[in-house]
């Protein structure tokens, strides 16, 4: 009696699965277990898989790829990451200045600049993919003003940044007391409030110009974002560190001021960085050339590495 070609009998000896003419799963009869004899339809039902047609003639199976969407990050996780990142940055930048004062300038200006720049770079690389690593109310407000960040999240981000600055400042006060004035950013004696305002505005402009560039350019995310922003912070400290302390960040000044009760010229550090970051973001957005294949200019983005 002849058998139908599609339902041939099993060979008397087991055949290694994957060899020409052998069933895909050894030990199963294609005519009795049709579920296993149709792997193509099974895989096609999985939307995340991308599978090429099976090549049973040559006994090989094509590579199978699966692209799953990244897990969503909750708002609580974003705010927590923003708090931790700002806490680390405030602790590093203030501690370096305090140690420099305590050791009669052994850290030097270059050391203080490098410490803060490295802290920014490390935080961006570690938390940028979670919260965007704003670390600065000026950056948060600037992105919200340009509709790159939701306004409803601005108070939460700024609240986390302020609390992190206060925690870091009081912790440093307990550790290094009474040598705490090194962490306070105030204008030098020879500089007036107008000069201090201008310097803080300019260096905040520089910072936000670079932040906006790396946050909106898909080719500059990741490691390049951390390096670029960290280098900009270091450069700004080398420029304005001896004159104003190179705050660039309202919470960088607010936390130490509250901890040691020194509010001299605090209005300069609460207004100039915010205005400078707004100007920097606006100018970059105005001069940026639109990409031919990029239609994401109006989509929300995080800063600075910086996709949420």
C-alpha positions as CSV (number, residue, x, y, z in Angstrom):
1,X,0.0,0.0,0.0
2,X,1.4,3.4,-1.0
3,X,1.7,6.2,1.5
4,X,0.8,9.8,0.7
5,X,3.9,11.9,0.1
6,X,3.0,14.4,2.9
7,X,2.5,11.8,5.6
8,X,5.4,9.4,5.1
9,X,6.2,6.9,7.8
10,X,9.0,7.5,10.3
11,X,12.3,5.9,9.5
12,X,13.3,2.8,11.4
13,X,16.3,4.6,13.0
14,X,16.1,8.0,14.6
15,X,17.3,10.8,12.3
16,X,19.1,13.8,13.8
17,X,16.8,16.8,13.9
18,X,17.8,19.5,11.3
19,X,19.2,17.0,8.8
20,X,17.6,17.0,5.3
21,X,14.4,15.2,5.3
22,X,14.2,14.8,9.1
23,X,11.4,16.3,11.2
24,X,12.3,19.5,13.2
25,X,11.5,17.9,16.5
26,X,12.7,14.3,16.8
27,X,10.3,11.7,18.1
28,X,7.1,13.3,16.8
29,X,5.1,12.2,13.8
30,X,4.2,15.1,11.5
31,X,0.9,13.5,10.7
32,X,-0.1,13.0,14.3
33,X,1.3,16.3,15.7
34,X,0.5,18.9,13.2
35,X,1.2,21.7,15.7
36,X,4.8,20.9,15.7
37,X,5.0,20.4,11.9
38,X,4.1,24.0,11.2
39,X,6.6,26.2,13.0
40,X,6.3,29.0,10.6
41,X,2.7,29.8,11.5
42,X,3.6,29.6,15.3
43,X,6.4,32.1,15.0
44,X,4.5,34.4,12.7
45,X,1.9,34.7,15.4
46,X,4.5,36.3,17.7
47,X,4.6,39.9,16.6
48,X,8.0,40.6,18.2
49,X,9.8,38.0,16.1
50,X,11.3,38.6,12.7
51,X,11.9,35.3,11.0
52,X,12.9,34.5,7.5
53,X,11.4,31.4,5.7
54,X,12.7,28.1,7.0
55,X,15.4,26.5,4.8
56,X,14.9,22.8,5.5
57,X,16.6,21.7,2.3
58,X,20.1,22.7,3.5
59,X,19.4,21.7,7.1
60,X,20.0,25.2,8.6
61,X,17.7,27.5,10.5
62,X,17.8,31.3,10.0
63,X,18.7,33.6,12.9
64,X,15.7,34.7,15.0
65,X,15.6,38.3,16.3
66,X,13.2,39.7,18.8
67,X,12.9,43.5,19.5
68,X,11.1,44.1,22.8
69,X,10.1,47.6,23.8
70,X,12.1,49.1,26.7
71,X,10.4,49.0,30.1
72,X,8.6,52.2,31.0
73,X,10.0,54.3,33.7
74,X,7.5,55.6,36.3
75,X,7.5,59.2,37.5
76,X,8.5,58.1,41.0
77,X,11.6,56.5,39.5
78,X,12.5,59.6,37.5
79,X,12.1,61.9,40.5
80,X,14.2,59.5,42.7
81,X,16.9,59.3,40.1
82,X,16.9,63.1,39.8
83,X,17.2,63.4,43.6
84,X,20.1,60.9,43.8
85,X,21.9,62.5,40.8
86,X,21.6,66.0,42.2
87,X,22.7,64.8,45.7
88,X,25.9,63.3,44.2
89,X,26.7,66.4,42.2
90,X,26.1,68.8,45.1
91,X,28.2,66.7,47.5
92,X,31.1,66.4,45.0
93,X,31.2,70.1,44.0
94,X,30.7,71.5,47.5
95,X,33.1,68.9,49.1
96,X,35.9,69.7,46.7
97,X,35.6,73.5,47.4
98,X,35.5,72.8,51.2
99,X,38.6,70.6,51.1
100,X,40.4,73.1,48.9
101,X,39.7,75.8,51.5
102,X,40.6,73.5,54.4
103,X,43.9,72.5,52.9
104,X,44.9,76.1,51.8
105,X,44.3,75.6,48.1
106,X,45.8,72.1,47.6
107,X,43.0,71.1,45.3
108,X,43.6,74.2,43.1
109,X,41.0,75.7,40.7
110,X,41.8,72.9,38.1
111,X,41.0,70.3,40.7
112,X,37.7,71.8,41.7
113,X,36.7,72.2,38.0
114,X,37.7,68.6,37.2
115,X,35.9,67.2,40.2
116,X,32.6,68.9,39.3
117,X,32.9,68.1,35.6
118,X,33.6,64.4,36.3
119,X,30.7,64.3,38.7
120,X,28.4,65.7,36.0
121,X,29.7,63.2,33.4
122,X,29.3,60.2,35.7
123,X,25.7,61.2,36.7
124,X,24.6,61.7,33.1
125,X,26.0,58.3,32.2
126,X,24.4,56.6,35.2
127,X,21.0,58.3,35.5
128,X,20.5,60.1,32.2
129,X,18.4,57.3,30.7
130,X,16.1,57.3,33.8
131,X,15.4,60.9,34.6
132,X,17.2,62.8,31.9
133,X,19.8,64.0,34.5
134,X,18.7,67.7,34.6
135,X,20.3,68.3,38.0
136,X,19.5,72.0,37.6
137,X,16.2,73.9,37.9
138,X,17.3,76.2,35.1
139,X,17.7,73.2,32.7
140,X,14.3,71.8,33.7
141,X,12.5,75.2,33.2
142,X,14.3,75.8,29.9
143,X,13.2,72.5,28.5
144,X,9.7,73.0,29.7
145,X,9.6,76.5,28.2
146,X,10.6,75.0,24.8
147,X,7.9,72.3,25.2
148,X,10.5,69.5,25.4
149,X,9.5,68.6,28.9
150,X,6.0,68.5,30.6
151,X,5.3,71.4,32.8
152,X,3.4,69.2,35.2
153,X,6.6,67.4,36.1
154,X,8.6,70.6,36.7
155,X,7.6,71.2,40.3
156,X,8.5,67.6,41.2
157,X,11.9,67.8,39.5
158,X,12.7,71.1,41.1
159,X,11.6,69.9,44.5
160,X,13.8,66.9,44.2
161,X,16.8,69.1,43.2
162,X,16.2,71.5,46.1
163,X,15.9,68.7,48.7
164,X,19.0,67.0,47.3
165,X,21.0,70.3,47.6
166,X,19.8,70.8,51.2
167,X,20.6,67.3,52.2
168,X,24.1,67.4,50.7
169,X,24.9,70.8,52.3
170,X,23.8,69.9,55.8
171,X,25.6,66.6,55.5
172,X,28.8,68.4,54.5
173,X,28.3,70.9,57.3
174,X,28.2,68.1,59.8
175,X,31.3,66.5,58.4
176,X,33.5,69.5,57.8
177,X,32.2,72.0,60.3
178,X,33.3,74.7,60.9
179,X,35.1,74.8,57.5
180,X,31.9,75.2,55.5
181,X,32.3,78.5,53.7
182,X,34.3,76.9,50.9
183,X,31.0,75.4,49.5
184,X,29.2,78.8,49.3
185,X,29.1,80.6,46.0
186,X,29.4,84.4,46.4
187,X,30.9,87.1,44.3
188,X,34.5,88.0,45.0
189,X,35.2,91.3,46.8
190,X,36.5,93.0,43.6
191,X,33.4,92.1,41.6
192,X,30.1,93.9,41.9
193,X,26.6,92.3,41.6
194,X,26.3,93.4,38.0
195,X,29.5,91.7,37.0
196,X,28.6,88.6,38.9
197,X,25.2,88.5,37.2
198,X,26.8,88.9,33.8
199,X,29.3,86.1,34.4
200,X,26.6,83.7,35.8
201,X,24.3,84.5,32.8
202,X,27.1,83.8,30.3
203,X,28.3,80.5,31.7
204,X,24.8,79.3,32.2
205,X,24.1,80.2,28.6
206,X,27.2,78.2,27.5
207,X,26.0,75.2,29.6
208,X,22.5,75.2,28.2
209,X,23.6,75.7,24.7
210,X,25.6,72.5,24.9
211,X,23.0,70.6,26.8
212,X,20.3,71.5,24.2
213,X,22.7,70.4,21.4
214,X,23.4,67.0,22.8
215,X,19.8,66.5,24.0
216,X,18.3,67.2,20.6
217,X,20.9,65.6,18.4
218,X,20.4,61.8,18.2
219,X,24.0,61.4,17.1
220,X,25.4,62.9,20.3
221,X,23.6,61.0,23.0
222,X,25.1,58.6,25.5
223,X,28.8,58.8,26.3
224,X,29.3,61.9,24.1
225,X,26.6,63.7,26.0
226,X,28.2,63.1,29.3
227,X,31.7,64.1,28.1
228,X,30.4,67.2,26.3
229,X,28.4,68.5,29.3
230,X,31.0,67.6,31.8
231,X,33.7,69.4,29.8
232,X,31.5,72.5,29.5
233,X,31.0,72.6,33.3
234,X,34.7,72.3,33.8
235,X,35.4,75.1,31.3
236,X,32.9,77.4,33.0
237,X,34.4,76.8,36.4
238,X,37.9,77.7,35.0
239,X,36.4,80.9,33.6
240,X,34.2,82.1,36.5
241,X,35.3,80.0,39.5
242,X,37.5,82.6,41.1
243,X,35.0,85.4,40.4
244,X,31.6,84.0,41.3
245,X,32.1,80.4,42.2
246,X,30.7,79.4,38.9
247,X,27.3,78.2,40.2
248,X,25.4,77.9,36.9
249,X,22.7,76.3,39.1
250,X,20.3,77.9,41.6
251,X,20.4,74.8,43.9
252,X,24.2,74.8,43.9
253,X,23.9,78.1,45.7
254,X,20.7,77.7,47.7
255,X,21.7,74.6,49.7
256,X,25.0,76.0,51.1
257,X,23.5,79.4,51.7
258,X,20.8,77.9,53.9
259,X,23.2,75.6,55.7
260,X,25.6,78.4,56.7
261,X,23.0,81.2,56.7
262,X,24.9,83.3,54.1
263,X,22.5,84.8,51.6
264,X,24.8,87.4,50.1
265,X,23.9,88.2,46.5
266,X,21.7,85.1,46.4
267,X,19.3,86.8,44.0
268,X,22.1,86.8,41.4
269,X,22.4,83.0,41.6
270,X,18.6,82.4,41.6
271,X,17.9,84.6,38.5
272,X,21.0,84.7,36.3
273,X,21.3,80.9,35.8
274,X,17.6,80.5,34.9
275,X,17.7,83.4,32.4
276,X,21.0,82.1,31.0
277,X,19.7,78.6,30.4
278,X,16.5,80.0,28.8
279,X,18.6,82.1,26.5
280,X,21.0,79.2,25.7
281,X,18.2,76.8,24.8
282,X,16.3,79.4,22.8
283,X,19.4,80.4,20.8
284,X,20.4,76.9,19.9
285,X,16.8,76.0,18.9
286,X,16.8,79.1,16.6
287,X,20.2,78.3,14.9
288,X,19.8,74.6,14.7
289,X,19.4,73.3,11.1
290,X,16.5,70.9,10.7
291,X,17.5,67.3,9.7
292,X,16.1,66.1,6.4
293,X,15.0,62.8,7.9
294,X,14.3,64.0,11.4
295,X,10.8,65.0,12.2
296,X,11.3,64.9,16.0
297,X,12.0,68.6,16.6
298,X,8.7,69.1,18.4
299,X,8.6,65.9,20.3
300,X,9.3,65.8,24.0
301,X,12.9,65.1,25.0
302,X,14.8,64.8,28.2
303,X,18.1,66.3,29.0
304,X,20.9,65.8,28.5
305,X,21.6,62.3,27.1
306,X,18.8,62.0,27.0
307,X,15.9,60.0,26.1
308,X,13.4,58.9,28.7
